[in-house]
Amino acid sequence: MRVDFTGFLGQINKGLLVKNFKVYECNKQTNKEYSCFSDLINRKPVSSIILSMEKRAFIFDLNGTMIDDMHYHAQAWYDILNNELKAGLSWDEVKVQMYGKNSELLERIFGKNHFSDERMKELSLEKERRYQKEFLPKLSLMPGLSQFLKKANEENIPMAIGSAAIPFNIDFVLDNLKIREYFKAIVSADDVTESKPHPETFIKCAQILNVEPAACIVFEDAPKGVEAALNAGMKSVVLTTMHDAEDFSSYKNVISFIKDYSTIAPADFVSSKKGSKM
């Protein structure tokens, strides 16, 4: 039986989930009242609420997860923020801001209404042009990912991209690397109202794939992305491209840390037996 918390979510003021999302996270085996939503608020391990799943899905963040490019994003922002906008930020101060939409990054640093929407779009596109120019000669999938995607596709595991990147950047990666065919859903910064750690990005991916949120495995490289997966009721595999494992110590939905995809296979995360746990 699915548990629909749609009407209840609007009364919760913890910033985890919002109304109008139908989040289905567990099966009710008895008449005892319990919910995975309360488990999420208490940050219990997601593994404790996955009871029976016949269909699994993989959701990938893009930057730092599928391609090792976060240094180039940070460098592009560092140049614009300091050399053009005179923010006076250190490298570490820029690095910690590397999440969410470009407009949100600018607002976190300079405050709301400091730039017009048009100016933020101009700065965003200029940052992405600089990033793409520097990174294009080195553009490649993370080691082992090409084979991982091919194998998952052969095993009919639905896959999606859930990223805070704008379509301009997502297209840059998918089309240059010719991997668009693997993904049945692509949710970008332009497709959501709230960025990670809000769960909207990953919930939308699950909805498009027609898969329960708790059946999705999210591949992420950033703490805010792992938190978004937690808030969506999803487990997460962490790529340690930009952050060390200790940066994720507070997130109980992490099931694995990997440096790349060379040591894993889709079967490691998909059980063929109904009712078994991962």
Backbone as CSV, one residue per row, in Angstrom:
resi,resn,N_x,N_y,N_z,CA_x,CA_y,CA_z,C_x,C_y,C_z
1,MET,0.845,-1.200,0.000,0.000,0.000,0.000,0.874,1.241,0.000
2,ARG,0.581,2.176,-0.867,1.319,3.420,-0.895,0.783,4.390,0.161
3,VAL,1.708,5.152,0.725,1.327,6.145,1.729,1.513,7.521,1.124
4,ASP,0.442,8.251,0.978,0.487,9.559,0.331,0.467,10.632,1.401
5,PHE,1.574,11.393,1.496,1.678,12.438,2.508,1.396,13.819,1.934
6,THR,0.762,13.897,0.760,0.609,15.165,0.075,-0.036,16.227,0.952
7,GLY,-1.147,15.882,1.581,-1.845,16.873,2.377,-1.153,17.227,3.663
8,PHE,-0.258,16.342,4.113,0.389,16.531,5.396,1.675,17.338,5.312
9,LEU,2.313,17.284,4.134,3.639,17.873,4.029,3.643,19.374,4.252
10,GLY,2.577,20.046,3.837,2.527,21.487,3.984,2.531,21.947,5.420
11,GLN,2.233,21.051,6.359,2.199,21.421,7.769,3.555,21.233,8.445
12,ILE,4.510,20.663,7.718,5.814,20.410,8.286,6.740,21.575,7.967
13,ASN,7.391,22.104,8.955,8.229,23.275,8.768,9.687,22.932,9.021
14,LYS,10.168,21.855,8.406,11.544,21.440,8.610,12.374,21.563,7.332
15,GLY,11.772,22.096,6.272,12.499,22.294,5.037,12.896,21.022,4.333
16,LEU,12.245,19.899,4.631,12.645,18.624,4.038,11.855,18.318,2.785
17,LEU,10.546,18.408,2.894,9.686,18.123,1.765,8.592,19.187,1.735
18,VAL,7.956,19.369,0.593,6.924,20.385,0.509,5.642,19.774,-0.021
19,LYS,4.558,20.510,0.176,3.271,20.020,-0.284,3.268,19.909,-1.809
20,ASN,2.300,19.167,-2.303,2.095,18.898,-3.713,3.052,17.856,-4.284
21,PHE,3.982,17.336,-3.476,4.789,16.204,-3.911,4.176,14.950,-3.313
22,LYS,3.866,13.981,-4.123,3.362,12.710,-3.623,4.553,11.797,-3.402
23,VAL,4.967,11.703,-2.174,6.163,10.943,-1.842,5.749,9.600,-1.266
24,TYR,6.081,8.533,-1.974,5.734,7.192,-1.556,7.000,6.500,-1.099
25,GLU,7.099,6.188,0.175,8.378,5.746,0.691,8.378,4.394,1.376
26,CYS,7.246,3.765,1.607,7.314,2.487,2.296,6.034,1.674,2.097
27,ASN,6.121,0.448,2.468,4.958,-0.435,2.492,4.458,-0.546,3.928
28,LYS,3.151,-0.675,4.096,2.602,-0.898,5.431,2.288,-2.383,5.548
29,GLN,3.017,-3.045,6.412,2.870,-4.493,6.552,1.815,-4.873,7.592
30,THR,1.524,-3.961,8.506,0.547,-4.251,9.547,-0.374,-3.056,9.694
31,ASN,-1.278,-3.138,10.665,-2.168,-2.014,10.942,-1.502,-0.958,11.808
32,LYS,-0.285,-1.264,12.284,0.438,-0.297,13.093,0.781,0.927,12.252
33,GLU,0.509,2.089,12.790,0.743,3.316,12.036,2.208,3.712,12.131
34,TYR,2.887,3.738,10.988,4.234,4.274,10.972,4.444,4.851,9.583
35,SER,5.428,5.703,9.437,5.662,6.316,8.142,7.136,6.530,7.910
36,CYS,7.521,6.418,6.643,8.896,6.694,6.278,9.168,8.179,6.306
37,PHE,8.106,8.982,6.200,8.314,10.422,6.274,8.855,10.813,7.634
38,SER,8.317,10.221,8.695,8.846,10.521,10.023,10.255,9.988,10.165
39,ASP,10.551,8.863,9.524,11.929,8.361,9.529,12.869,9.371,8.896
40,LEU,12.400,10.013,7.809,13.249,10.994,7.149,13.542,12.177,8.053
41,ILE,12.516,12.669,8.748,12.718,13.808,9.631,13.714,13.467,10.718
42,ASN,13.639,12.248,11.221,14.567,11.818,12.266,15.896,11.325,11.709
43,ARG,16.012,11.378,10.374,17.240,10.984,9.696,17.661,9.547,10.031
44,LYS,16.712,8.647,10.051,17.031,7.236,10.219,17.589,6.691,8.907
45,PRO,18.365,5.624,8.937,18.924,5.069,7.708,17.831,4.684,6.727
46,VAL,18.005,5.063,5.480,17.002,4.760,4.473,16.844,3.261,4.295
47,SER,17.904,2.494,4.536,17.818,1.045,4.354,16.745,0.420,5.230
48,SER,16.431,1.070,6.349,15.447,0.513,7.267,14.023,0.645,6.749
49,ILE,13.819,1.437,5.694,12.466,1.649,5.211,12.235,1.062,3.822
50,ILE,13.278,0.492,3.215,13.083,-0.168,1.936,12.737,-1.628,2.203
51,LEU,11.502,-2.005,1.905,11.042,-3.346,2.243,10.831,-4.213,1.015
52,SER,10.283,-3.643,-0.013,9.993,-4.455,-1.194,10.012,-3.589,-2.431
53,MET,10.957,-3.847,-3.324,11.061,-3.083,-4.548,11.317,-4.036,-5.711
54,GLU,10.463,-4.004,-6.729,10.705,-4.815,-7.916,11.466,-4.024,-8.966
55,LYS,11.412,-2.703,-8.897,12.012,-1.867,-9.914,12.962,-0.868,-9.267
56,ARG,14.180,-0.817,-9.744,15.161,0.134,-9.256,15.468,1.147,-10.350
57,ALA,16.030,2.279,-9.948,16.443,3.291,-10.913,17.690,3.984,-10.388
58,PHE,18.482,4.507,-11.310,19.678,5.268,-10.961,19.473,6.722,-11.369
59,ILE,19.819,7.622,-10.445,19.786,9.058,-10.734,21.186,9.606,-10.528
60,PHE,21.683,10.325,-11.517,23.032,10.861,-11.465,23.017,12.385,-11.386
61,ASP,23.738,12.915,-10.415,24.151,14.301,-10.519,25.111,14.355,-11.705
62,LEU,25.430,15.534,-12.182,26.290,15.625,-13.367,27.723,16.014,-13.014
63,ASN,27.897,17.266,-12.648,29.240,17.802,-12.428,29.864,17.239,-11.160
64,GLY,31.049,16.662,-11.300,31.732,16.057,-10.163,31.300,14.629,-9.903
65,THR,30.255,14.184,-10.603,29.720,12.829,-10.422,29.894,11.989,-11.680
66,MET,29.533,12.545,-12.817,29.729,11.855,-14.086,31.019,12.302,-14.771
67,ILE,31.376,13.548,-14.555,32.625,14.097,-15.079,33.346,14.808,-13.942
68,ASP,34.658,14.713,-13.934,35.455,15.290,-12.845,35.862,16.708,-13.219
69,ASP,34.911,17.634,-13.061,35.114,18.992,-13.574,34.916,20.096,-12.546
70,MET,34.706,19.744,-11.281,34.350,20.767,-10.306,35.458,21.809,-10.110
71,HIS,36.703,21.413,-10.280,37.801,22.379,-10.177,37.640,23.478,-11.227
72,TYR,37.172,23.110,-12.412,37.029,24.084,-13.497,35.852,25.023,-13.247
73,HIS,34.785,24.490,-12.653,33.668,25.359,-12.253,34.121,26.354,-11.187
74,ALA,34.827,25.843,-10.198,35.291,26.712,-9.117,36.251,27.783,-9.643
75,GLN,37.117,27.397,-10.570,38.068,28.365,-11.125,37.354,29.464,-11.908
76,ALA,36.339,29.082,-12.699,35.580,30.074,-13.458,34.866,31.047,-12.524
77,TRP,34.255,30.508,-11.462,33.594,31.378,-10.494,34.598,32.240,-9.745
78,TYR,35.721,31.669,-9.364,36.745,32.422,-8.629,37.178,33.648,-9.439
79,ASP,37.402,33.472,-10.723,37.831,34.580,-11.581,36.762,35.660,-11.677
80,ILE,35.514,35.238,-11.915,34.440,36.222,-12.064,34.148,36.933,-10.744
81,LEU,34.043,36.162,-9.675,33.693,36.747,-8.378,34.745,37.733,-7.887
82,ASN,36.004,37.389,-8.072,37.068,38.230,-7.518,37.604,39.268,-8.500
83,ASN,37.839,38.874,-9.729,38.449,39.789,-10.687,37.458,40.770,-11.299
84,GLU,36.200,40.353,-11.437,35.204,41.241,-12.028,34.254,41.844,-10.998
85,LEU,33.816,41.015,-10.045,32.821,41.483,-9.073,33.431,41.917,-7.744
86,LYS,34.748,41.737,-7.587,35.493,42.226,-6.420,34.932,41.690,-5.103
87,ALA,34.597,40.388,-5.084,34.039,39.786,-3.869,35.106,39.553,-2.803
88,GLY,36.357,39.405,-3.209,37.435,39.204,-2.243,37.363,37.886,-1.514
89,LEU,37.022,36.818,-2.218,36.873,35.506,-1.597,38.125,34.651,-1.807
90,SER,38.437,33.846,-0.816,39.523,32.881,-0.955,39.048,31.702,-1.795
91,TRP,39.995,30.858,-2.210,39.634,29.658,-2.963,38.686,28.776,-2.167
92,ASP,38.961,28.579,-0.873,38.105,27.731,-0.036,36.722,28.334,0.133
93,GLU,36.638,29.664,0.201,35.331,30.316,0.324,34.512,30.164,-0.952
94,VAL,35.172,30.153,-2.089,34.461,29.896,-3.347,34.034,28.438,-3.422
95,LYS,34.926,27.547,-3.056,34.658,26.108,-3.134,33.418,25.720,-2.334
96,VAL,33.238,26.305,-1.151,32.111,25.925,-0.305,30.777,26.383,-0.886
97,GLN,30.824,27.307,-1.843,29.599,27.804,-2.473,29.206,27.024,-3.723
98,MET,29.929,25.958,-4.015,29.722,25.244,-5.272,28.551,24.268,-5.196
99,TYR,27.354,24.800,-5.067,26.141,23.994,-5.114,24.970,24.885,-5.493
100,GLY,23.919,24.271,-5.996,22.720,25.020,-6.345,22.833,25.759,-7.674
101,LYS,21.818,26.555,-7.949,21.775,27.330,-9.185,22.798,28.460,-9.139
102,ASN,23.223,28.911,-10.309,24.168,30.027,-10.383,23.600,31.290,-9.744
103,SER,22.329,31.541,-9.972,21.691,32.728,-9.389,21.679,32.646,-7.861
104,GLU,21.489,31.436,-7.333,21.479,31.261,-5.881,22.868,31.497,-5.300
105,LEU,23.896,31.060,-6.012,25.268,31.315,-5.557,25.524,32.814,-5.466
106,LEU,25.127,33.551,-6.481,25.322,35.000,-6.474,24.552,35.655,-5.332
107,GLU,23.347,35.176,-5.069,22.540,35.752,-3.988,23.108,35.413,-2.625
108,ARG,23.679,34.221,-2.466,24.298,33.867,-1.189,25.487,34.773,-0.885
109,ILE,26.226,35.138,-1.903,27.441,35.925,-1.709,27.146,37.418,-1.614
110,PHE,26.277,37.916,-2.487,26.054,39.362,-2.561,24.727,39.812,-1.962
111,GLY,23.842,38.857,-1.649,22.534,39.207,-1.125,21.494,39.300,-2.225
112,LYS,20.246,39.112,-1.842,19.152,39.194,-2.805,19.008,40.621,-3.329
113,ASN,18.593,40.725,-4.572,18.334,41.997,-5.240,19.585,42.824,-5.503
114,HIS,20.773,42.258,-5.268,22.000,42.980,-5.597,22.160,43.073,-7.115
115,PHE,21.783,41.989,-7.816,21.814,41.962,-9.280,20.401,41.780,-9.810
116,SER,20.158,42.352,-10.961,18.883,42.088,-11.636,18.894,40.660,-12.167
117,ASP,17.717,40.137,-12.472,17.640,38.800,-13.044,18.413,38.721,-14.354
118,GLU,18.318,39.775,-15.154,19.023,39.792,-16.435,20.540,39.756,-16.228
119,ARG,21.024,40.512,-15.246,22.457,40.532,-14.972,22.940,39.174,-14.458
120,MET,22.139,38.523,-13.626,22.527,37.204,-13.128,22.596,36.189,-14.258
121,LYS,21.683,36.282,-15.219,21.724,35.383,-16.368,22.974,35.626,-17.207
122,GLU,23.347,36.904,-17.357,24.563,37.235,-18.107,25.799,36.669,-17.417
123,LEU,25.890,36.840,-16.094,27.026,36.330,-15.335,27.064,34.808,-15.369
124,SER,25.900,34.188,-15.296,25.815,32.734,-15.326,26.330,32.181,-16.651
125,LEU,25.874,32.754,-17.756,26.305,32.275,-19.067,27.796,32.531,-19.293
126,GLU,28.288,33.683,-18.828,29.714,33.969,-18.975,30.555,32.987,-18.180
127,LYS,30.108,32.659,-16.988,30.827,31.673,-16.181,30.859,30.328,-16.904
128,GLU,29.726,29.910,-17.484,29.664,28.618,-18.159,30.507,28.615,-19.429
129,ARG,30.566,29.721,-20.142,31.420,29.801,-21.336,32.883,29.617,-20.955
130,ARG,33.305,30.258,-19.886,34.693,30.123,-19.446,34.985,28.693,-19.003
131,TYR,34.055,28.133,-18.268,34.209,26.745,-17.814,34.326,25.800,-19.002
132,GLN,33.427,25.904,-19.973,33.416,25.001,-21.113,34.674,25.146,-21.966
133,LYS,35.138,26.367,-22.136,36.347,26.595,-22.929,37.556,25.901,-22.308
134,GLU,37.681,25.988,-20.987,38.827,25.402,-20.297,38.717,23.888,-20.167
135,PHE,37.493,23.397,-20.000,37.321,21.975,-19.708,37.169,21.099,-20.944
136,LEU,36.712,21.663,-22.062,36.419,20.860,-23.249,37.565,19.930,-23.664
137,PRO,38.821,20.396,-23.681,39.893,19.472,-24.082,40.045,18.269,-23.159
138,LYS,39.527,18.382,-21.939,39.670,17.296,-20.959,38.350,16.581,-20.693
139,LEU,37.313,16.941,-21.429,35.983,16.380,-21.193,35.973,14.877,-21.414
140,SER,35.628,14.132,-20.390,35.510,12.677,-20.478,34.701,12.184,-19.289
141,LEU,34.113,11.009,-19.434,33.388,10.417,-18.330,34.358,9.948,-17.252
142,MET,33.866,9.862,-16.029,34.661,9.306,-14.945,35.076,7.884,-15.314
143,PRO,36.251,7.439,-14.874,36.695,6.067,-15.185,35.643,5.027,-14.807
144,GLY,35.345,4.145,-15.730,34.393,3.063,-15.491,32.947,3.416,-15.744
145,LEU,32.635,4.709,-15.910,31.228,5.101,-16.042,30.639,4.688,-17.385
146,SER,31.423,4.746,-18.442,30.906,4.354,-19.752,30.395,2.910,-19.716
147,GLN,31.179,2.011,-19.142,30.771,0.624,-19.046,29.601,0.449,-18.086
148,PHE,29.596,1.225,-16.995,28.508,1.154,-16.013,27.183,1.540,-16.670
149,LEU,27.172,2.629,-17.439,25.954,3.075,-18.112,25.490,2.053,-19.146
150,LYS,26.441,1.525,-19.899,26.098,0.532,-20.912,25.473,-0.700,-20.283
151,LYS,26.060,-1.174,-19.200,25.552,-2.373,-18.526,24.179,-2.112,-17.912
152,ALA,24.007,-0.965,-17.274,22.707,-0.630,-16.676,21.626,-0.553,-17.753
153,ASN,21.979,0.007,-18.891,21.035,0.097,-20.000,20.661,-1.289,-20.509
154,GLU,21.631,-2.165,-20.611,21.371,-3.547,-21.056,20.469,-4.282,-20.075
155,GLU,20.568,-3.932,-18.801,19.758,-4.571,-17.770,18.427,-3.862,-17.558
156,ASN,18.121,-2.902,-18.437,16.841,-2.174,-18.415,16.606,-1.431,-17.110
157,ILE,17.663,-0.907,-16.530,17.544,-0.064,-15.338,17.321,1.364,-15.798
158,PRO,16.177,1.957,-15.489,15.939,3.340,-15.930,16.893,4.306,-15.243
159,MET,17.369,5.287,-15.994,18.346,6.234,-15.472,17.932,7.671,-15.778
160,ALA,18.334,8.565,-14.882,18.011,9.983,-15.024,19.199,10.827,-14.599
161,ILE,19.198,12.059,-15.041,20.141,13.061,-14.555,19.347,14.093,-13.777
162,GLY,19.779,14.347,-12.546,19.165,15.375,-11.710,20.246,16.346,-11.268
163,SER,20.323,17.482,-11.921,21.457,18.386,-11.740,21.012,19.823,-11.551
164,ALA,21.829,20.578,-10.830,21.596,22.018,-10.679,22.188,22.791,-11.848
165,ALA,22.769,22.083,-12.811,23.327,22.741,-13.991,22.206,23.238,-14.900
166,ILE,22.508,24.270,-15.663,21.553,24.760,-16.649,21.623,23.866,-17.893
167,PRO,20.582,23.844,-18.725,20.590,22.988,-19.917,21.810,23.212,-20.813
168,PHE,22.305,24.432,-20.887,23.486,24.763,-21.680,24.672,23.872,-21.309
169,ASN,24.840,23.614,-20.029,25.942,22.769,-19.570,25.632,21.280,-19.692
170,ILE,24.397,20.900,-19.410,24.020,19.493,-19.540,24.159,19.044,-20.994
171,ASP,23.691,19.873,-21.922,23.819,19.548,-23.342,25.290,19.449,-23.746
172,PHE,26.110,20.331,-23.213,27.548,20.321,-23.477,28.158,18.960,-23.162
173,VAL,27.754,18.376,-22.052,28.295,17.080,-21.635,27.663,15.933,-22.422
174,LEU,26.343,15.876,-22.448,25.659,14.741,-23.063,25.938,14.628,-24.556
175,ASP,25.957,15.750,-25.245,26.108,15.704,-26.696,27.565,15.509,-27.123
176,ASN,28.485,16.111,-26.406,29.891,15.907,-26.739,30.344,14.477,-26.445
177,LEU,29.783,13.889,-25.376,30.158,12.528,-25.008,29.217,11.481,-25.598
178,LYS,28.136,11.951,-26.254,27.185,11.068,-26.951,26.595,9.999,-26.017
179,ILE,26.051,10.454,-24.903,25.462,9.534,-23.927,23.998,9.857,-23.618
180,ARG,23.406,10.757,-24.370,22.025,11.173,-24.089,21.062,9.992,-24.129
181,GLU,21.335,9.020,-24.973,20.421,7.889,-25.173,20.178,7.082,-23.909
182,TYR,21.091,7.167,-22.935,20.966,6.360,-21.733,19.924,6.905,-20.752
183,PHE,19.508,8.145,-20.911,18.728,8.799,-19.862,17.297,9.077,-20.302
184,LYS,16.365,8.525,-19.529,14.952,8.699,-19.815,14.391,9.978,-19.202
185,ALA,15.152,10.580,-18.303,14.715,11.818,-17.663,15.924,12.705,-17.420
186,ILE,15.755,13.995,-17.673,16.794,14.988,-17.380,16.110,16.156,-16.693
187,VAL,16.493,16.398,-15.447,15.936,17.503,-14.676,17.066,18.482,-14.385
188,SER,16.935,19.694,-14.901,17.980,20.712,-14.796,17.555,21.819,-13.839
189,ALA,18.418,22.811,-13.706,18.099,23.964,-12.859,16.844,24.681,-13.341
190,ASP,16.610,24.646,-14.649,15.451,25.343,-15.205,14.140,24.617,-14.957
191,ASP,14.213,23.375,-14.480,13.014,22.560,-14.317,12.471,22.543,-12.891
192,VAL,13.163,23.216,-11.968,12.744,23.167,-10.560,12.639,24.568,-9.979
193,THR,11.842,24.665,-8.938,11.711,25.925,-8.211,12.734,26.007,-7.094
194,GLU,12.972,24.850,-6.431,13.887,24.789,-5.286,15.079,23.900,-5.623
195,SER,16.273,24.382,-5.295,17.492,23.612,-5.560,17.802,22.664,-4.415
196,LYS,18.737,21.758,-4.660,19.255,20.905,-3.606,19.800,21.787,-2.473
197,PRO,19.559,21.420,-1.210,19.147,20.121,-0.689,17.637,19.848,-0.674
198,HIS,16.850,20.742,-1.252,15.431,20.445,-1.421,15.305,19.223,-2.332
199,PRO,14.343,18.349,-2.093,14.247,17.098,-2.865,13.597,17.220,-4.231
200,GLU,13.172,18.413,-4.632,12.380,18.554,-5.855,13.063,17.939,-7.081
201,THR,14.365,18.161,-7.233,15.074,17.639,-8.410,14.952,16.129,-8.513
202,PHE,15.227,15.441,-7.414,15.229,13.976,-7.442,13.817,13.411,-7.455
203,ILE,12.884,14.077,-6.801,11.485,13.629,-6.839,10.950,13.700,-8.270
204,LYS,11.289,14.760,-8.966,10.832,14.889,-10.354,11.435,13.795,-11.227
205,CYS,12.699,13.477,-11.002,13.320,12.378,-11.753,12.549,11.081,-11.538
206,ALA,12.242,10.786,-10.286,11.515,9.555,-9.972,10.128,9.550,-10.621
207,GLN,9.465,10.688,-10.607,8.136,10.773,-11.203,8.181,10.510,-12.695
208,ILE,9.168,11.094,-13.387,9.285,10.903,-14.829,9.621,9.453,-15.154
209,LEU,10.476,8.844,-14.336,10.854,7.443,-14.553,9.756,6.478,-14.129
210,ASN,8.757,6.999,-13.400,7.671,6.177,-12.870,8.209,5.108,-11.915
211,VAL,9.075,5.547,-11.018,9.698,4.676,-10.026,9.511,5.300,-8.641
212,GLU,9.284,4.471,-7.651,9.157,4.962,-6.283,10.443,5.669,-5.844
213,PRO,10.350,6.782,-5.132,11.569,7.453,-4.661,12.511,6.532,-3.895
214,ALA,11.967,5.689,-3.040,12.808,4.806,-2.228,13.491,3.727,-3.059
215,ALA,13.089,3.571,-4.326,13.724,2.592,-5.198,14.864,3.200,-6.003
216,CYS,15.115,4.481,-5.810,16.145,5.175,-6.576,17.471,5.223,-5.822
217,ILE,18.548,4.992,-6.534,19.898,5.176,-6.020,20.454,6.439,-6.653
218,VAL,20.868,7.389,-5.818,21.389,8.662,-6.305,22.916,8.663,-6.227
219,PHE,23.555,8.993,-7.334,25.006,9.137,-7.383,25.328,10.622,-7.286
220,GLU,26.068,10.988,-6.247,26.317,12.392,-5.934,27.759,12.608,-5.491
221,ASP,28.186,13.872,-5.561,29.529,14.212,-5.084,29.519,15.296,-4.021
222,ALA,28.355,15.892,-3.747,28.281,17.037,-2.841,27.379,16.751,-1.653
223,PRO,27.739,17.241,-0.473,26.880,17.046,0.704,25.452,17.535,0.498
224,LYS,25.280,18.685,-0.150,23.920,19.183,-0.377,23.128,18.253,-1.290
225,GLY,23.805,17.611,-2.227,23.128,16.660,-3.091,22.729,15.405,-2.355
226,VAL,23.607,14.918,-1.475,23.281,13.743,-0.657,22.135,14.072,0.289
227,GLU,22.128,15.286,0.807,21.024,15.708,1.676,19.717,15.769,0.894
228,ALA,19.774,16.217,-0.352,18.577,16.231,-1.197,18.060,14.816,-1.422
229,ALA,18.975,13.870,-1.621,18.570,12.472,-1.776,17.916,11.963,-0.499
230,LEU,18.508,12.287,0.637,17.931,11.905,1.925,16.534,12.473,2.072
231,ASN,16.375,13.729,1.739,15.080,14.386,1.862,14.039,13.806,0.905
232,ALA,14.520,13.190,-0.172,13.608,12.542,-1.121,13.338,11.089,-0.756
233,GLY,14.005,10.578,0.272,13.820,9.184,0.665,14.637,8.222,-0.174
234,MET,15.786,8.673,-0.642,16.618,7.870,-1.541,17.991,7.599,-0.930
235,LYS,18.557,6.429,-1.254,19.923,6.131,-0.872,20.888,6.827,-1.821
236,SER,22.153,6.940,-1.376,23.117,7.660,-2.185,24.472,6.960,-2.209
237,VAL,25.086,6.966,-3.369,26.473,6.554,-3.558,27.280,7.828,-3.774
238,VAL,28.354,8.000,-3.017,29.113,9.250,-3.043,30.406,9.097,-3.832
239,LEU,30.617,10.018,-4.774,31.881,10.140,-5.489,32.754,11.139,-4.730
240,THR,33.932,10.721,-4.337,34.808,11.586,-3.536,35.728,12.398,-4.438
241,THR,35.125,13.119,-5.390,35.899,13.931,-6.319,36.203,15.311,-5.765
242,MET,35.298,15.836,-4.957,35.434,17.210,-4.455,35.468,17.256,-2.936
243,HIS,34.908,16.240,-2.285,34.806,16.210,-0.830,35.319,14.879,-0.299
244,ASP,35.866,14.922,0.904,36.299,13.701,1.579,35.105,13.019,2.230
245,ALA,35.257,11.737,2.542,34.164,10.953,3.113,33.645,11.557,4.409
246,GLU,34.527,12.151,5.213,34.082,12.706,6.503,33.103,13.866,6.335
247,ASP,33.089,14.493,5.162,32.135,15.580,4.920,30.704,15.075,4.835
248,PHE,30.530,13.758,4.746,29.196,13.160,4.613,28.805,12.352,5.848
249,SER,29.529,12.534,6.934,29.346,11.687,8.116,27.960,11.800,8.735
250,SER,27.266,12.909,8.524,25.955,13.101,9.146,24.808,12.534,8.315
251,TYR,25.111,12.007,7.129,24.057,11.525,6.239,23.976,10.006,6.293
252,LYS,22.863,9.508,6.812,22.694,8.077,7.035,22.216,7.320,5.798
253,ASN,21.973,8.020,4.712,21.517,7.353,3.487,22.668,6.969,2.562
254,VAL,23.907,7.275,2.952,25.060,6.924,2.118,25.343,5.428,2.242
255,ILE,25.380,4.736,1.109,25.617,3.293,1.141,27.000,2.920,0.618
256,SER,27.678,3.860,-0.036,29.004,3.548,-0.556,29.747,4.825,-0.915
257,PHE,31.076,4.796,-0.744,31.966,5.849,-1.222,32.847,5.258,-2.320
258,ILE,32.940,5.942,-3.447,33.772,5.472,-4.541,34.557,6.650,-5.111
259,LYS,35.733,6.366,-5.640,36.505,7.429,-6.294,36.138,7.539,-7.770
260,ASP,35.663,6.426,-8.344,35.145,6.397,-9.709,34.293,5.136,-9.855
261,TYR,33.955,4.771,-11.085,33.030,3.652,-11.311,33.745,2.361,-11.711
262,SER,35.056,2.357,-11.635,35.819,1.222,-12.143,35.703,-0.030,-11.282
263,THR,35.267,0.133,-10.040,35.205,-1.018,-9.134,33.780,-1.459,-8.821
264,ILE,32.785,-0.879,-9.506,31.395,-1.216,-9.216,30.672,-1.629,-10.490
265,ALA,29.525,-2.268,-10.308,28.658,-2.672,-11.417,27.213,-2.420,-11.010
266,PRO,26.313,-2.239,-11.966,24.903,-2.013,-11.629,24.331,-3.083,-10.702
267,ALA,24.762,-4.328,-10.883,24.244,-5.420,-10.053,24.563,-5.237,-8.577
268,ASP,25.568,-4.427,-8.254,25.908,-4.182,-6.856,24.795,-3.447,-6.119
269,PHE,23.925,-2.776,-6.856,22.897,-1.942,-6.247,21.481,-2.365,-6.599
270,VAL,21.351,-3.421,-7.344,20.028,-3.881,-7.766,19.864,-5.335,-7.380
271,SER,18.864,-5.616,-6.557,18.580,-6.986,-6.157,17.507,-7.566,-7.059
272,SER,17.710,-8.775,-7.478,16.720,-9.424,-8.354,15.632,-10.138,-7.582
273,LYS,15.820,-10.233,-6.262,14.823,-10.940,-5.442,13.842,-9.959,-4.829
274,LYS,12.598,-10.158,-5.086,11.552,-9.316,-4.505,11.575,-9.435,-2.991
275,GLY,11.518,-8.236,-2.354,11.420,-8.215,-0.916,12.769,-8.203,-0.225
276,SER,13.864,-8.279,-0.968,15.175,-8.253,-0.336,15.654,-6.827,-0.186
277,LYS,16.579,-6.651,0.754,17.140,-5.333,0.983,18.469,-5.214,0.267
278,MET,18.793,-3.976,-0.077,20.111,-3.731,-0.629,21.110,-3.545,0.489
